[in-house]
């Protein structure tokens, strides 16, 4: 029997599955990009372009035995994957790990690392010349972007606008209070509970002075703006329903073993799943561990028994630059708020660069 495992997507979950199965199976990792992108580093890469190369890891160094195919999946059925080039990859096991897209700069748009770096350098120059910055979206991405900007340019005036009435309402009140305190210290101005009457006339990420009016009637003048909202699940290759029917949000229904419902040889990990939890890199990598264990068991003729149980408590590590930030982590006694020093140690200082240096063998 064939031992081919086709993994669609070389992001956090897909790369981890492919690496874990490399010694057990004939892995084919399919991704249009030439590098793994540690998107957690994208906002620092924008503010500090000299640091930007740290967020890219060549996919060619990930696998010892397996194959990386630089192409885009256009259709999947129970027997394999059809690629944009017309090539067909037959597989005994399939792992859907195509992740999601997000507004630039939180996730680069280019498929090559060099083009993505060029985009970040170009936008950095635009941002460097802008004194007043407007960020639309006060979720984790918008807040983190504001913190990275203030770390490099303490004089810039940063304003965040969001229709939500409260910051991160799903988290502990003491964490949210600490967040407000740090934002005040950084002089990051929040305009919550209001949107814009009309979007800025300029393109996001391009320096040009403009004035917008909030739905509450306030006028805000800025020199550049960024969008920090709007997730798109990368599941268009499933639109033909040859494999499964997606949820209205474009996600894939999965079982507790992370099988795509109806199949014992097809799995999904990360943002594409309908697992009821926030979509974060850490969870995608936990999904990958479960899927790798289950496929390994099947390859050995055993029953897959690993299950994934989402944490009942939301988890977050939200840096506001290398040394600041807020966090909440699960403990046996419930969610615990952690100090800025812990956020820095776990994430803010290097934004997981060390972890992926080890995974990709690029140390």
C-alpha positions as CSV (number, residue, x, y, z in Angstrom):
1,X,0.0,0.0,0.0
2,X,1.2,3.5,-0.8
3,X,2.6,5.5,2.1
4,X,2.2,8.9,0.4
5,X,0.9,11.7,2.6
6,X,0.0,14.9,0.8
7,X,0.1,18.0,3.0
8,X,-1.6,21.0,1.5
9,X,0.0,24.1,3.0
10,X,3.4,24.7,4.6
11,X,2.3,27.1,7.4
12,X,2.5,26.4,11.1
13,X,0.4,23.2,11.1
14,X,1.4,21.9,7.7
15,X,5.1,22.2,8.3
16,X,4.8,20.6,11.7
17,X,2.8,17.6,10.3
18,X,5.2,17.2,7.3
19,X,8.3,17.2,9.6
20,X,6.8,14.8,12.1
21,X,5.9,12.3,9.4
22,X,9.1,12.6,7.3
23,X,10.7,9.5,8.7
24,X,7.4,7.5,8.6
25,X,6.0,8.2,5.2
26,X,6.5,9.6,1.7
27,X,5.6,13.2,2.4
28,X,4.6,15.6,-0.3
29,X,4.3,19.1,1.0
30,X,2.4,21.4,-1.4
31,X,2.8,25.2,-1.1
32,X,3.1,28.0,-3.7
33,X,5.7,29.8,-1.5
34,X,9.4,29.2,-1.4
35,X,9.7,29.7,2.3
36,X,7.8,29.1,5.6
37,X,6.6,32.4,6.9
38,X,6.6,32.9,10.6
39,X,3.7,35.5,10.4
40,X,4.1,36.2,14.1
41,X,7.1,38.3,13.1
42,X,5.5,40.2,10.3
43,X,4.7,43.4,12.3
44,X,8.2,43.6,13.8
45,X,9.6,43.0,10.3
46,X,7.6,46.0,9.0
47,X,9.0,48.3,11.8
48,X,12.5,46.8,11.7
49,X,13.4,45.7,8.2
50,X,16.9,44.6,9.3
51,X,15.1,42.0,11.4
52,X,12.7,40.9,8.7
53,X,14.8,38.0,7.2
54,X,14.3,36.2,10.5
55,X,10.7,35.4,9.7
56,X,11.4,33.4,6.6
57,X,12.7,29.8,6.6
58,X,13.4,27.9,3.3
59,X,10.9,25.1,2.9
60,X,13.7,23.1,1.1
61,X,15.4,22.5,4.5
62,X,12.4,21.1,6.3
63,X,12.3,17.6,5.0
64,X,15.1,14.9,4.8
65,X,13.2,12.3,2.8
66,X,10.0,14.1,1.6
67,X,9.4,16.3,-1.3
68,X,8.3,20.0,-1.4
69,X,6.2,20.9,-4.5
70,X,6.0,24.6,-5.1
71,X,2.5,24.8,-6.6
72,X,-1.1,25.7,-5.6
73,X,-3.8,23.1,-5.0
74,X,-6.9,23.8,-7.1
75,X,-9.0,20.7,-6.2
76,X,-8.9,17.9,-3.7
77,X,-10.8,14.6,-3.8
78,X,-10.5,11.5,-1.6
79,X,-7.6,10.1,-3.8
80,X,-5.4,13.1,-4.1
81,X,-4.7,16.7,-5.1
82,X,-4.9,18.5,-8.5
83,X,-2.5,21.4,-8.8
84,X,-2.6,24.7,-10.7
85,X,0.1,23.4,-13.1
86,X,-2.2,20.4,-14.0
87,X,-0.1,18.0,-12.1
88,X,-1.8,15.3,-10.0
89,X,-0.5,14.1,-6.6
90,X,-2.1,10.7,-5.6
91,X,-2.0,10.1,-1.9
92,X,-3.1,7.5,0.7
93,X,-3.4,10.3,3.3
94,X,-4.4,13.9,2.9
95,X,-3.8,16.7,5.4
96,X,-5.5,20.0,4.7
97,X,-3.4,22.7,6.3
98,X,-3.8,25.7,4.0
99,X,-4.4,28.2,6.8
100,X,-5.9,31.7,6.2
101,X,-5.0,35.0,4.7
102,X,-5.1,38.4,6.5
103,X,-4.6,42.0,5.6
104,X,-1.0,43.0,4.8
105,X,1.3,43.6,6.6
106,X,0.2,41.0,9.2
107,X,0.6,38.3,6.5
108,X,2.7,38.9,3.4
109,X,1.0,38.5,0.1
110,X,4.0,37.5,-2.1
111,X,4.8,33.9,-2.7
112,X,8.6,34.4,-2.7
113,X,10.5,35.5,0.4
114,X,12.5,38.0,-1.5
115,X,9.4,39.7,-2.9
116,X,7.8,39.7,0.5
117,X,10.9,41.3,2.0
118,X,10.8,44.0,-0.8
119,X,7.2,44.7,0.1
120,X,8.1,45.1,3.8
121,X,11.0,47.4,3.0
122,X,8.9,49.6,0.8
123,X,6.1,49.9,3.3
124,X,8.7,50.6,6.1
125,X,9.9,53.6,4.1
126,X,6.3,54.9,3.7
127,X,5.7,54.4,7.5
128,X,9.0,56.0,8.5
129,X,8.0,59.2,6.8
130,X,4.5,59.4,8.4
131,X,4.1,61.1,11.8
132,X,0.4,60.1,12.3
133,X,-0.7,56.5,12.0
134,X,-4.2,55.2,11.9
135,X,-4.9,51.5,12.5
136,X,-8.4,50.1,11.8
137,X,-8.9,47.2,14.1
138,X,-8.2,46.9,17.9
139,X,-7.8,43.1,18.0
140,X,-4.5,41.4,18.7
141,X,-3.0,42.4,15.3
142,X,-3.9,46.1,15.5
143,X,-2.6,46.3,19.1
144,X,0.6,44.5,18.3
145,X,1.2,46.7,15.3
146,X,0.8,49.8,17.4
147,X,3.3,48.5,19.9
148,X,5.9,47.7,17.3
149,X,5.5,51.1,15.8
150,X,5.9,52.9,19.1
151,X,9.0,50.8,20.0
152,X,10.8,52.1,16.9
153,X,9.3,55.6,16.7
154,X,8.2,56.9,20.1
155,X,7.3,60.3,18.6
156,X,4.7,58.9,16.2
157,X,1.0,59.5,17.0
158,X,-0.8,56.2,16.8
159,X,-4.6,56.0,16.8
160,X,-6.6,52.8,16.8
161,X,-10.3,52.8,15.7
162,X,-12.7,49.8,16.3
163,X,-16.5,49.5,16.4
164,X,-16.1,47.1,19.4
165,X,-16.9,48.7,22.7
166,X,-14.2,46.8,24.6
167,X,-10.7,45.4,24.0
168,X,-10.4,41.6,24.0
169,X,-13.7,41.0,25.9
170,X,-13.1,37.2,26.1
171,X,-10.1,37.6,28.5
172,X,-9.7,38.2,32.2
173,X,-10.6,41.8,33.4
174,X,-7.2,42.2,35.1
175,X,-5.4,41.4,31.8
176,X,-7.5,43.9,30.0
177,X,-6.8,46.5,32.7
178,X,-3.1,45.9,32.3
179,X,-3.4,46.3,28.5
180,X,-5.1,49.6,28.9
181,X,-2.4,50.8,31.3
182,X,0.4,49.9,28.9
183,X,-1.4,51.5,25.9
184,X,-1.8,54.6,28.0
185,X,2.0,54.6,28.9
186,X,2.8,54.2,25.2
187,X,0.3,57.1,24.4
188,X,-1.6,54.9,21.9
189,X,-5.0,56.5,21.4
190,X,-8.0,54.2,21.3
191,X,-11.3,55.1,19.7
192,X,-13.6,52.2,20.6
193,X,-17.3,51.9,19.9
194,X,-17.0,53.8,16.6
195,X,-16.2,53.1,13.0
196,X,-15.5,55.3,10.1
197,X,-18.2,57.0,8.1
198,X,-16.2,56.3,5.0
199,X,-12.8,54.5,4.4
200,X,-9.7,56.6,3.9
201,X,-9.3,57.8,0.3
202,X,-5.7,56.5,0.2
203,X,-4.3,53.0,-0.1
204,X,-3.4,51.2,3.2
205,X,0.4,51.3,3.8
206,X,1.0,54.3,1.5
207,X,2.0,57.7,3.0
208,X,-0.4,60.5,2.2
209,X,-2.1,62.8,4.6
210,X,-5.9,62.4,4.8
211,X,-8.8,63.1,7.2
212,X,-11.5,60.7,8.1
213,X,-14.7,61.1,10.1
214,X,-15.8,58.5,12.7
215,X,-19.4,57.5,13.0
216,X,-19.4,59.5,16.2
217,X,-18.5,62.7,14.3
218,X,-14.8,63.0,15.3
219,X,-12.3,63.9,12.6
220,X,-9.0,62.1,12.6
221,X,-6.1,63.3,10.4
222,X,-3.3,60.8,9.7
223,X,-0.5,60.3,7.2
224,X,-0.8,56.5,6.7
225,X,-3.2,53.8,7.7
226,X,-3.3,50.0,8.1
227,X,-6.1,47.5,8.1
228,X,-5.9,45.1,11.0
229,X,-9.1,43.0,10.5
230,X,-10.5,40.6,8.0
231,X,-9.6,36.9,7.9
232,X,-10.1,34.8,4.8
233,X,-9.9,31.0,5.2
234,X,-7.7,29.6,2.3
235,X,-10.1,26.8,1.3
236,X,-11.1,27.9,-2.3
237,X,-9.7,24.6,-3.6
238,X,-12.6,22.8,-1.9
239,X,-15.3,24.9,-3.6
240,X,-16.1,22.1,-6.0
241,X,-17.3,19.9,-3.1
242,X,-15.4,16.9,-4.4
243,X,-14.1,16.2,-1.0
244,X,-16.3,17.9,1.6
245,X,-18.8,20.7,2.0
246,X,-17.4,23.8,3.8
247,X,-19.1,25.8,6.6
248,X,-20.4,29.2,5.7
249,X,-17.1,30.6,7.0
250,X,-15.2,28.4,4.6
251,X,-14.0,25.9,7.2
252,X,-14.0,22.2,7.2
253,X,-16.0,20.0,9.6
254,X,-13.7,17.7,11.6
255,X,-14.0,15.0,14.2
256,X,-12.2,14.9,17.6
257,X,-9.3,13.0,15.9
258,X,-9.2,15.9,13.4
259,X,-10.4,13.7,10.5
260,X,-12.4,15.5,7.9
261,X,-15.9,14.2,8.6
262,X,-16.7,11.1,6.5
263,X,-13.0,10.0,5.9
264,X,-10.6,8.1,8.0
265,X,-7.6,9.0,5.8
266,X,-8.2,12.8,5.4
267,X,-7.3,15.2,8.1
268,X,-7.3,19.0,8.6
269,X,-5.3,21.2,11.0
270,X,-5.2,24.9,11.9
271,X,-7.4,27.7,10.7
272,X,-9.2,25.7,8.1
273,X,-10.8,23.5,10.8
274,X,-14.2,24.2,12.4
275,X,-12.7,23.5,15.9
276,X,-14.4,26.1,18.2
277,X,-11.3,28.1,19.4
278,X,-9.4,31.2,18.4
279,X,-7.3,30.5,15.3
280,X,-3.7,30.8,16.5
281,X,-0.3,29.3,15.4
282,X,0.1,27.4,18.7
283,X,-3.2,25.6,18.3
284,X,-2.3,24.7,14.7
285,X,0.9,23.1,15.9
286,X,-1.0,21.1,18.6
287,X,-3.4,19.9,15.9
288,X,-0.3,18.8,13.9
289,X,0.9,16.6,16.8
290,X,-2.5,14.8,17.0
291,X,-2.7,14.2,13.2
292,X,0.9,13.0,13.0
293,X,0.3,10.5,15.8
294,X,-2.9,9.2,14.1
295,X,-1.4,8.8,10.6
296,X,1.7,7.1,12.1
297,X,-0.6,4.7,13.9
298,X,-2.5,4.0,10.7
299,X,0.8,3.5,8.7
300,X,1.7,0.8,11.3
301,X,-1.7,-0.9,11.0
302,X,-3.0,0.4,14.3
303,X,-6.1,2.3,15.2
304,X,-5.7,6.1,15.5
305,X,-6.5,7.1,19.1
306,X,-5.1,10.6,19.5
307,X,-7.9,13.2,20.0
308,X,-7.8,17.0,20.2
309,X,-9.7,18.8,22.9
310,X,-9.8,22.6,22.6
311,X,-9.0,24.4,25.8
312,X,-12.1,25.8,27.5
313,X,-10.1,29.0,28.3
314,X,-8.8,31.3,25.6
315,X,-5.1,31.8,25.5
316,X,-3.1,34.7,24.3
317,X,0.4,36.2,24.3
318,X,0.2,39.7,23.0
319,X,3.5,41.6,22.7
320,X,3.6,45.4,22.5
321,X,7.2,45.4,21.3
322,X,10.0,43.2,22.6
323,X,9.6,44.0,26.3
324,X,6.0,44.9,26.9
325,X,2.7,43.1,26.4
326,X,-0.1,41.1,28.1
327,X,-0.9,37.4,28.3
328,X,-3.3,34.8,29.6
329,X,-2.3,31.1,29.8
330,X,-4.3,28.1,30.8
331,X,-3.5,26.4,34.1
332,X,-5.1,23.5,36.0
333,X,-6.9,26.1,38.2
334,X,-8.2,28.1,35.2
335,X,-6.8,30.9,33.1
336,X,-3.9,32.9,34.6
337,X,-2.8,36.4,33.7
338,X,0.9,36.6,33.1
339,X,3.2,39.6,33.3
340,X,4.9,41.4,30.5
341,X,8.2,39.7,31.4
342,X,6.6,36.3,30.7
343,X,5.1,37.5,27.4
344,X,8.5,38.7,26.4
345,X,10.2,35.5,27.4
346,X,7.8,33.2,25.6
347,X,7.1,35.3,22.5
348,X,7.9,39.0,22.5
349,X,11.7,38.8,22.5
350,X,12.2,36.7,19.4
351,X,8.6,36.0,18.2
352,X,9.2,32.3,18.1
353,X,12.3,32.6,15.8
354,X,14.3,30.1,17.8
355,X,11.6,27.4,17.6
356,X,11.5,27.5,13.8
357,X,15.3,27.7,13.5
358,X,15.3,24.3,15.2
359,X,12.4,22.9,13.2
360,X,13.9,23.9,9.9
361,X,17.5,23.0,10.8
362,X,18.8,26.4,9.9
363,X,20.8,27.1,13.1
